[in-house]
Amino acid sequence: MREYPLFIPFEDHHLAIVIAVPDGQPAGLVALITGGPAGRSHRYQLWTRAARRLAEEHGLASVRLDYVGSGDSTGSRREWLMSEPPVEEVGAAIRFGMDAVGTDRVATMGNCLGSEISLQMAAEMPHCVGAYCIRHPVLAPGMLSSSLIRARRTTVASLARSNPVLKKAIRPLIRRQKRMPAEFRARLTRALRHGRVEFLYSRQDLDSSPLLERKLNKLARALPPELRGRMRVEVLPGGGLQGFESIEVQQAILDRAGQFLGETFSEAAERGAGSPAGTPAPASEPGQSI
């Protein structure tokens, strides 16, 4: 496999990207999308290792990037907001990567904010055959949480944060108010109409947010029957997904993502790129699933 570091134009800036290609014609392109301002290789070089394994084990090309204002890309960014993900930057990197390696099939893989971008790209790009979403922040803040976020720099908010009793009283109210946005459900449905989507959490993630697990179960049951089999939730035992803290967690992510993406592109090749998705092959059973 080979890797090519490049700068590509984006609006008034230049994005630093790396395209990894396998020996021979790639079966497709995977966009590796970081959460927030993390560098294009991600923590512990996880995206670099993912790119190499995808090329060597599955014949897949990949593209990873630094967002505007981070890493080697030009420009600056005042702050990172979940409500304003850099979707256009990822789209520019994907389009360049698809042209560069000569493929019309793409899949996305991201974590946290990157998983939200991953799902948005899967929903908006008809040629996107799959999305692998690690710790997707499915639940959005309710009205109380939103008000606190807007007021986080005020004196009242500072007092609330410094008062343990008040902080403890507010926290359960915030958790109960969290909701699954209609936009998320709509994006997921659009993505599933032409591909597969898998969400990865740790057991700790779901134990600390029982509402998230209930919402995901309810969402899966509410999907149209023809789409239900294309969504999967994988649960790793223990914790550590937030920062990829252990070698075991990193290895599990690479193994599961590689298997999902390899199967997804094989299925896409069988039905032909851009054609409606048929009934997918049964999902594999590593770990625990919802």
For each residue, the residues with C-beta under 8 A, 3 or more apart:
1: 20 21 22 23 52 55 56
2: 20 21 23
3: 18 19 20 21 51
4: 18 19 20 21 100
5: 16 17 18
6: 16 17 18 19
7: 14 15 16 17 72
8: 14 15 17 92 93 96
9: 13 14 15
10: 13 14 15 68 88 89 92
11:
12: 75
13: 9 10 68 73 74 75
14: 7 8 9 10 73 74
15: 7 8 9 10 65 66 67 68 73 89 92 93
16: 5 6 7 40 65 66 71 72 73
17: 5 6 7 8 40 63 64 65 66 93 96 97
18: 3 4 5 6 40 48 51 63 64 65
19: 3 4 6 61 62 63 97 100 101
20: 1 2 3 4 51 52 54 55 61 62 63 64
21: 1 2 3 4 26 55 61 101
22: 1 26 54 55 56 58 59 60 61
23: 1 2 55
24: 59
25: 102
26: 21 22 29 55 59 60 61 101 102 103
27: 58 59 60 103 105 265 266 269
28: 60 61 103 105 106 107 129 265 268
29: 26 60 61 62 63 94 97 98 101 103 105 106 107
30: 51 54 60 61 62 63 106 107 108 109 261
31: 62 63 64 90 93 94 97 106 107 108 109 110 118 121
32: 40 42 47 50 51 62 63 64 109 110
33: 64 90 108 109 110 111 114 115 117 118 121
34: 37 38 39 40 42 47 64 67 110 111 114
35: 38 110 111 112 113 114 115
36: 80 112 113
37: 34 67 69 70 77 80
38: 34 35 42 43 70
39: 34 42 66 70 71
40: 16 17 18 32 34 47 64 65 66 71
41: 45 46 47 48 64
42: 32 34 38 39 45 46 47 48 64 111 244
43: 38 46 243 244
44: 244 250
45: 41 42 48 49
46: 41 42 43 49 50 244 250 253 254
47: 32 34 40 41 42 50 51 64
48: 18 41 42 45 51 52 64
49: 45 46 52 53 250 254
50: 32 46 47 53 54 62 109 253 254 257 258
51: 3 18 20 30 32 47 48 54 55 62 64
52: 1 20 48 49 55 56
53: 49 50 56 57 58 254 258
54: 20 22 30 50 51 57 58 60 61 62 258 261
55: 1 20 21 22 23 26 51 52 58 59 60 61 62
56: 1 22 52 53
57: 53 54 258 262
58: 22 27 53 54 55 258 261 262 265
59: 22 24 26 27 55
60: 22 26 27 28 29 30 54 55 261 262 265
61: 19 20 21 22 26 28 29 30 54 55 97 101 103
62: 19 20 29 30 31 32 50 51 54 55 97
63: 17 18 19 20 29 30 31 32 93 94 96 97
64: 17 18 20 31 32 33 34 40 41 42 47 48 51
65: 15 16 17 18 40 73 89 90 93
66: 15 16 17 39 40 70 71 72 73
67: 15 34 37 70 71 73 77 86 89
68: 10 13 15 73 74 75 76 77 86 89
69: 37 73 75 76 77
70: 37 38 39 66 67 73 77
71: 16 39 40 66 67
72: 7 16 66
73: 13 14 15 16 65 66 67 68 69 70
74: 13 14 68
75: 12 13 68 69
76: 68 69
77: 37 67 68 69 70 80
78:
79:
80: 36 37 77 113
81: 84
82: 85 113 116 137
83:
84: 81
85: 82 113 116 117 120
86: 67 68 89 90 117
87: 90 91 117 120 121
88: 10 91 92
89: 10 15 65 67 68 86 92 93
90: 31 33 65 86 87 93 94 108 117 121
91: 87 88 94 95 121 125
92: 8 10 15 88 89 95 96
93: 8 15 17 31 63 65 89 90 96 97
94: 29 31 63 90 91 97 98 106 108 121 125
95: 91 92 98 99
96: 8 17 63 92 93 99 100
97: 17 19 29 31 61 62 63 93 94 100 101 106
98: 29 94 95 101 103 104 106 127
99: 95 96 102
100: 4 19 96 97
101: 19 21 26 29 61 97 98
102: 25 26 99
103: 26 27 28 29 61 98 106
104: 98 127 273 274
105: 27 28 29 127 129 265 268 269 273
106: 28 29 30 31 94 97 98 103 125 127 128 129
107: 28 29 30 31 122 128 129 130 131 132 195 261 264 265
108: 30 31 33 90 94 117 118 119 121 122 128 130 131 132
109: 30 31 32 33 50 118 131 132 134 257 261
110: 31 32 33 34 35 113 114 115 116 117 118 131 132 133 134
111: 33 34 35 42 114 115 133 134 135 241
112: 35 36 115 116 134 135 136 137 242
113: 35 36 80 82 85 110 116 117 137
114: 33 34 35 110 111 117 118 134
115: 33 35 110 111 112 118 119 131 133 134 135 136 137 199
116: 82 85 110 112 113 119 120 133 136 137
117: 33 85 86 87 90 108 110 113 114 120 121
118: 31 33 108 109 110 114 115 121 122 131 132 133
119: 108 115 116 122 123 131 133 136 184 187 188 191 197
120: 85 87 116 117 123 124 187
121: 31 33 87 90 91 94 108 117 118 124 125 128 131
122: 107 108 118 119 125 128 130 131 187 190 191 195 197
123: 119 120 186 187 188 190 191
124: 120 121 128 190
125: 91 94 106 121 122 128
126: 194 274
127: 98 104 105 106 194 273 274
128: 106 107 108 121 122 124 125 131 191 194 195
129: 28 105 106 107 194 195 196 264 265 267 268 273 277
130: 107 108 122 195 196 197 198 260 261 264 265 268
131: 107 108 109 110 115 118 119 121 122 128 191 195 196 197 198
132: 107 108 109 110 118 198 200 257 260 261
133: 110 111 115 116 118 119 136 197 198 199 200
134: 109 110 111 112 114 115 199 200 241 253 257
135: 111 112 115 200 201 202 205 241 242
136: 112 115 116 119 133 199
137: 82 112 113 115 116 140
138: 180 184 199 212 215 216
139: 178 179 180 209 211 212 215
140: 137 178 179 180 181 184
141: 144 145 146 149 174 177 178
142: 145 146 174 177 178 179
143: 146 147 177
144: 141 147 148 170 173 174 177
145: 141 142 148 149 174 177 178
146: 141 142 143 149 150
147: 143 144 150 151
148: 144 145 151 152 157 160 170 174
149: 141 145 146 152
150: 146 147
151: 147 148 154 156 157
152: 148 149 157
153: 157
154: 151 157 158
155: 158 159
156: 151 159 160
157: 148 151 152 153 154 160 161
158: 154 155 161 162
159: 155 156 162 163 166
160: 148 156 157 163 166 167 170
161: 157 158 167
162: 158 159
163: 159 160 166 167
164: 167 168
165: 168 169
166: 159 160 163 169 170
167: 160 161 163 164 170 171
168: 164 165 171
169: 165 166 172 173
170: 144 148 160 166 167 173 174
171: 167 168 174 175
172: 169 175 176
173: 144 169 170 176 177
174: 141 142 144 145 148 170 171 177 178
175: 171 172 178 209 211
176: 172 173 211
177: 141 142 143 144 145 173 174
178: 139 140 141 142 145 174 175 211
179: 139 140 142
180: 138 139 140 184 185 215 219
181: 140 184 185
182: 185 186
183: 186 187
184: 119 138 140 180 181 187 188
185: 180 181 182 188 189 219
186: 123 182 183 189 190
187: 119 120 122 123 183 184 190 191
188: 119 123 184 185 191 192 197 219 231
189: 185 186 192 193 223 224 227
190: 122 123 124 186 187 193
191: 119 122 123 128 131 187 188 194 195 197
192: 188 189 195 196 197 223 227 230 231 277
193: 189 190 227 276 277
194: 126 127 128 129 191 276 277
195: 107 122 128 129 130 131 191 192 230 264 268 277
196: 129 130 131 192 230 231 232 260 264 267 277 280
197: 119 122 130 131 133 188 191 192 230 231 232
198: 130 131 132 133 231 232 233 234 260 283
199: 115 133 134 136 138 216 231 232 233 234
200: 132 133 134 135 233 234 235 236 241 253 256 257
201: 135 205 206 212 233 234 235 236 241
202: 135 205 206 235 236 237 238 239 240 241 249
203: 206 207 235 236 237 238 239 288
204: 207 208 238 239 240 241
205: 135 201 202 208 209 212 239 241 242
206: 201 202 203 209 210 212 213 235
207: 203 204 210
208: 204 205
209: 139 175 205 206 212 213
210: 206 207 213 214
211: 139 175 176 178 214 215
212: 138 139 201 205 206 209 215 216
213: 206 209 210 216 217 290
214: 210 211 217 218
215: 138 139 180 211 212 218 219
216: 138 199 212 213 219 220 233 290
217: 213 214 220 221 290
218: 214 215 221 222
219: 180 185 188 215 216 222 223
220: 216 217 223 228 231 233 290
221: 217 218 228
222: 218 219
223: 189 192 219 220 227 228 231
224: 189 227 228
225: 228
226: 279
227: 189 192 193 223 224 230 231
228: 220 221 223 224 225 231
229: 279 280 283
230: 192 195 196 197 227 277 280
231: 188 192 196 197 198 199 220 223 227 228
232: 196 197 198 199 283 289
233: 198 199 200 201 216 220 289 290
234: 198 199 200 201 256 286 287 288 289
235: 200 201 202 203 206 287 288 289 290
236: 200 201 202 203 241 249 252 287
237: 202 203 287 288
238: 202 203 204 249
239: 202 203 204 205 242
240: 202 204 243 244 245 246 248 249
241: 111 134 135 200 201 202 204 205 236 244 249 253
242: 112 135 205 239 245
243: 43 240
244: 42 43 44 46 240 241 249 250 253
245: 240 242 249
246: 240 249 250
247: 250 251
248: 240 251 252
249: 202 236 238 240 241 244 245 246 252 253
250: 44 46 49 244 246 247 253 254
251: 247 248 254 255
252: 236 248 249 255 256 287
253: 46 50 134 200 241 244 249 250 256 257
254: 46 49 50 53 250 251 257 258
255: 251 252 258 259 286
256: 200 234 252 253 259 260 286 287
257: 50 109 132 134 200 253 254 260 261
258: 50 53 54 57 58 254 255 261 262
259: 255 256 262 263 284 286
260: 130 132 196 198 256 257 263 264
261: 30 54 58 60 107 109 130 132 257 258 264 265
262: 57 58 60 258 259 265 266
263: 259 260 266 267 281 284
264: 107 129 130 195 196 260 261 267 268
265: 27 28 58 60 105 107 129 130 261 262 268 269
266: 27 262 263 269 270
267: 129 196 263 264 270 271 280 281
268: 28 105 129 130 195 264 265 271 272 273
269: 27 105 265 266 272 273
270: 266 267
271: 267 268 275 276 277 278
272: 268 269 275
273: 104 105 127 129 268 269
274: 104 126 127
275: 271 272
276: 193 194 271
277: 129 192 193 194 195 196 230 271 280
278: 271
279: 226 229
280: 196 229 230 267 277 283
281: 263 267
282:
283: 198 229 232 280 289
284: 259 263
285: 289
286: 234 255 256 259
287: 234 235 236 237 252 256
288: 203 234 235 237
289: 232 233 234 235 283 285
290: 213 216 217 220 233 235
